[in-house]
Amino acid sequence: MRALSWGFRWLGLVLLLCAAGCFNGRSASLAPEGEKAVGMIRASQGRLAPVYAPLARQIVSDFDLGDKDGIGIDLGSGPGTLIVELCRHTRLHWINADINPHFFAHFYAQAEKRGFGGRVSAVLADAHALPFHDDYADIIVSRGSFHFWKDKVQAFGEIYRVLKPGAFAYIGRGFSRDLPIETAKKIRGGRGGKLKYDVEETANELRDIMKALAIREYRVHRPKPPGGEDVNYGVWVEFRKGERQ
């Protein structure tokens, strides 16, 4: 695992430098994904920066992760900011499973800077065909990715396959219920009118996915903190893989 981890560090560094134009002969085919990574890294350090700490604390509390050992996966973690926050509050080894390797150098650098370098890995992964064996992960989380998946039933089925029996997944978009209302308003106001979606329609879509996969133990959450009824806090689905008989 350690050798693989260092290999991805170097791969990610080279790709990030290419995306930033540090090599005169950069590949045009890498540029779009590299630019996406740079843009998301900037957002995670700017407008979206307040999102991750309260979300990590909520996940740790809701799923009782504080004293657990094992493997956690953040699917589509990108810059890995949520993973870094989750490392602060858990003993789990966290994997950044993302389809865009241009994020990985930044992710490793941030984890190393905060003393978590030995507790994280990055794996090139397509949500529709996860590169993990069955019953592998103790928890899988994902924020802000599932709406990009082309075949959501296939991707959620992969998440279910990779979960250990009895383990949970928490997948969605938006904020923790504990994010201060004024902060949520500021973030939403800074979107410039981009990417609006119907929360109720998305909640129904998630329910339909659970039914299609015959997942019985699930809950769809639409966070609505007191006083924040007029703010879109997003939508999430929590589900559990049943114990084997």
C-alpha positions in Angstrom: 0.0 0.0 0.0 2.8 2.4 0.9 4.6 1.8 -2.5 1.4 2.3 -4.4 0.7 5.5 -2.4 4.1 7.0 -3.3 3.6 6.0 -6.9 0.4 8.0 -7.1 2.1 10.9 -5.4 4.6 11.2 -8.3 2.0 10.5 -10.9 -0.3 13.2 -9.5 2.5 15.7 -9.2 3.5 15.3 -12.9 -0.1 15.5 -14.0 -0.8 18.6 -11.9 2.3 20.3 -13.3 1.2 19.5 -16.8 -2.3 20.9 -16.1 -0.8 24.1 -14.8 1.3 24.5 -17.9 4.7 24.1 -16.2 5.9 21.9 -19.0 6.1 23.6 -22.4 5.1 20.4 -24.1 2.0 19.6 -22.1 -0.6 17.2 -23.6 -3.7 18.9 -24.9 -5.7 15.8 -23.9 -4.7 16.4 -20.2 -5.5 20.1 -20.1 -9.4 20.0 -19.6 -9.2 17.5 -16.7 -6.3 19.4 -15.2 -8.2 22.7 -15.5 -11.2 21.1 -13.8 -8.9 20.0 -10.9 -7.3 23.4 -10.5 -10.7 25.0 -10.4 -12.1 22.6 -7.9 -9.0 22.9 -5.7 -9.5 26.7 -5.7 -13.2 26.4 -4.8 -12.4 24.0 -1.9 -9.9 26.5 -0.5 -12.2 29.4 -1.1 -16.0 29.5 -1.3 -16.5 25.9 -0.3 -13.9 25.8 2.5 -16.4 26.1 5.4 -18.4 23.1 4.1 -16.1 20.2 5.0 -15.4 20.4 8.7 -19.0 20.4 9.9 -19.9 17.7 7.4 -17.0 15.5 8.6 -18.0 16.0 12.2 -21.6 15.0 11.4 -20.5 11.9 9.5 -18.3 10.8 12.4 -21.1 11.3 14.9 -23.9 9.8 12.9 -22.0 6.6 12.0 -20.1 6.3 15.3 -16.7 6.3 13.5 -14.6 7.9 16.2 -13.1 4.7 17.7 -13.3 2.5 14.6 -10.4 1.0 12.6 -10.7 0.0 9.0 -11.1 1.5 5.6 -13.1 4.5 4.5 -13.6 5.6 0.9 -14.6 9.1 -0.3 -15.9 8.5 -3.9 -15.2 11.5 -6.1 -13.3 13.3 -3.3 -11.4 15.5 -5.7 -9.0 17.7 -3.7 -9.7 15.4 -0.7 -10.6 18.2 1.7 -13.4 16.1 3.3 -10.9 13.2 3.8 -8.5 15.5 5.6 -11.2 16.6 8.0 -12.4 13.0 8.5 -8.8 12.0 9.4 -8.9 14.6 12.2 -11.7 12.7 13.9 -11.2 9.0 13.0 -8.6 6.3 13.0 -9.7 4.9 9.6 -7.4 4.7 6.6 -9.1 6.9 3.9 -9.0 6.4 0.2 -9.6 9.2 -2.3 -11.3 7.3 -5.2 -11.5 9.7 -8.1 -11.6 9.5 -11.9 -9.4 12.5 -12.2 -5.8 11.9 -11.1 -4.9 15.6 -11.4 -6.2 16.0 -7.9 -3.8 13.5 -6.3 -0.6 15.6 -5.8 -2.6 18.3 -4.0 -4.4 15.8 -1.9 -1.3 14.1 -0.8 0.4 17.4 0.0 -2.5 18.5 2.1 -2.6 15.2 4.0 1.1 15.2 4.6 1.0 18.9 5.8 -1.5 18.0 8.5 0.2 14.8 9.6 -2.1 12.3 7.9 0.2 11.2 5.0 0.4 7.6 6.3 -3.4 7.3 6.7 -4.5 8.1 3.1 -4.3 6.7 -0.4 -5.5 7.8 -3.8 -6.9 5.4 -6.3 -8.0 6.1 -9.9 -11.6 5.0 -9.9 -14.7 5.1 -12.0 -17.8 5.0 -9.9 -19.4 2.5 -12.4 -16.7 -0.1 -11.9 -14.9 0.4 -8.5 -11.5 -1.2 -8.3 -12.1 -2.8 -4.9 -13.1 -6.3 -4.0 -16.5 -7.2 -2.5 -17.1 -6.4 1.2 -14.0 -4.1 1.4 -15.0 -0.8 3.0 -16.2 0.1 6.5 -17.9 3.3 5.2 -18.2 5.0 1.8 -19.0 8.7 1.5 -19.4 11.1 -1.4 -20.3 14.7 -1.6 -21.1 16.5 -4.8 -20.4 13.7 -7.3 -23.4 11.4 -7.8 -25.2 13.8 -10.1 -22.3 13.4 -12.6 -22.6 9.6 -12.7 -24.1 8.5 -16.1 -25.6 5.3 -14.7 -26.5 6.0 -11.1 -28.1 2.6 -10.5 -24.9 0.9 -11.6 -22.7 3.2 -9.5 -24.8 2.8 -6.4 -24.8 -0.9 -6.9 -21.0 -0.8 -7.0 -21.0 1.1 -3.7 -23.2 -1.5 -2.1 -21.0 -4.3 -3.4 -17.9 -2.8 -1.9 -19.4 -2.1 1.5 -18.8 -4.7 4.2 -21.9 -6.3 5.6 -23.4 -4.0 8.2 -21.5 -1.0 6.8 -23.0 2.3 5.8 -22.8 4.7 2.9 -23.6 8.4 2.9 -24.0 9.9 -0.6 -25.3 13.3 -1.6 -24.8 16.9 -2.4 -25.0 20.1 -0.3 -24.2 20.8 3.3 -24.2 19.3 6.8 -27.2 20.2 8.8 -24.8 21.8 11.2 -23.4 24.4 8.7 -24.4 27.9 10.0 -27.3 29.4 8.1 -25.4 32.6 7.2 -22.5 30.6 5.9 -24.9 28.5 3.7 -26.5 31.6 2.3 -23.1 33.1 1.5 -22.1 29.9 -0.4 -25.3 29.7 -2.3 -25.2 33.4 -3.1 -21.7 33.0 -4.6 -22.7 30.4 -7.2 -23.5 33.0 -9.8 -26.7 31.2 -10.9 -24.9 28.0 -11.8 -26.1 24.4 -11.5 -29.6 24.7 -10.0 -31.5 21.5 -9.3 -34.9 20.4 -7.9 -34.2 19.0 -4.4 -37.5 17.1 -4.2 -36.9 15.6 -7.7 -33.4 14.5 -6.6 -34.7 13.0 -3.4 -37.3 11.0 -5.4 -34.5 9.9 -7.8 -32.5 8.6 -4.9 -35.5 6.7 -3.5 -36.0 5.1 -7.0 -32.4 4.0 -7.1 -32.7 2.3 -3.7 -35.8 0.5 -4.8 -34.2 -0.5 -8.1 -31.3 -2.1 -6.1 -33.7 -3.7 -3.6 -31.9 -1.8 -0.8 -34.3 -1.8 2.1 -32.3 -0.1 4.8 -32.0 3.5 3.6 -33.1 7.1 4.5 -33.2 10.2 2.3 -32.2 13.3 4.2 -33.0 16.9 3.3 -31.3 19.0 5.9 -33.5 21.9 7.2 -31.9 23.6 10.2 -34.3 25.9 12.1 -34.4 29.3 10.4 -32.8 27.8 7.2 -36.0 26.7 5.5 -35.4 29.0 2.6 -31.8 27.8 2.0 -31.0 24.8 -0.1 -29.0 22.5 2.2 -29.0 19.7 -0.4 -30.1 16.1 -0.3 -28.4 12.9 0.9 -29.1 9.2 1.1 -27.9 7.0 3.9 -28.0 3.3 3.3 -26.7 0.1 5.0 -25.6 -3.2 3.6 -27.4 -6.0 5.3 -25.6 -8.6 7.4 -25.1 -11.9 5.7 -27.3 -14.7 7.1 
